[in-house]
Amino acid sequence: MYDEWRNRRKEHEKEDITDDIVFEVELIKQIEINIDYILLLVEKYHDGHKSDKELLITINKAVDSSLELRSKKSLIQNFIAGINDVDDVLLEWKEFVVKKKEEELAAIIAEEKLKNDETRKFVEYSFRDGVMKTTGTDIDKIMPPMSRFGGGREKKKESIIQRLLAFFERFFGIG
């Protein structure tokens, strides 16, 4: 009887919870916070003459809870700190993003000594396609002339890829 009871008990304890987990993940995906919600909160904060500090905390928590927006956190915070007396927060946001995007891309091009026109086309196509292609010869086309021997070229290429991917992740889907 002991063996029979023990086997029955083990069978009842082993419930499949995969469906529950899948349901929870799908639920979380549906509640994903996007940039429009954040801008709505920023507009409320701005309309309240920047006096509601709890709204600022809510904005920070919302950004932190979104995987998509975490890489854009400093950009959002700089925008909030920089807006003063504006009529349309959404229009101001778009102008802010365009300006910052240009500044950061120009800095990457200058610091990495990349080919200007080719890099801009590469970045433009990446935003259009929704993915930055780091394989193939696309990166080689934007790199400055370097010797293929000695390993320096591969390190430089990896550095360029990391900076461009961070740039892409920061600005994709927000403007």
FENZI-V677806 format. One line per field, one symbol per residue. phi: phi as a letter, one per 30 degrees, with the letter a starting at -180 (. if undefined). psi: psi as a letter, one per 30 degrees, with the letter a starting at -180 (. if undefined). burial: 1 if it has 9 or more other ideal C-beta (glycine too) atoms within 8 Angstrom, else 0. Layout:
phi->???
psi->???
burial->???
This chain:
phi->.ddddddddddddccdcddddeddddddddcedcddddddddddddddhhcddddddddddddddcddcedceddddddddcdbcbdbdddddddddddddddddddddddchddddddddedddddddiacdccicddddcdddbddcjidddddddddedddddddddcdibl
psi->eeeeeeeeeeeffikjgeeeeeeeeeeeefgkkleeeeeeeeeeeefghhfjfeeeeeeeeeeefkeefefgeeeeeeeeffkcjlejeeeeeeeeeeeeeeeeeeeeeeefhlkeeeeeeeeeeeeefgkjjglageeeffllklkfkffeeeeeeeeeeeeeeeeeeefkgh.
burial->0000000000000000000000000000000011101110111111010001001101110110010111011011111100100100101111011101100110011001011001110110011000000000011011100000000010011011101111110110000
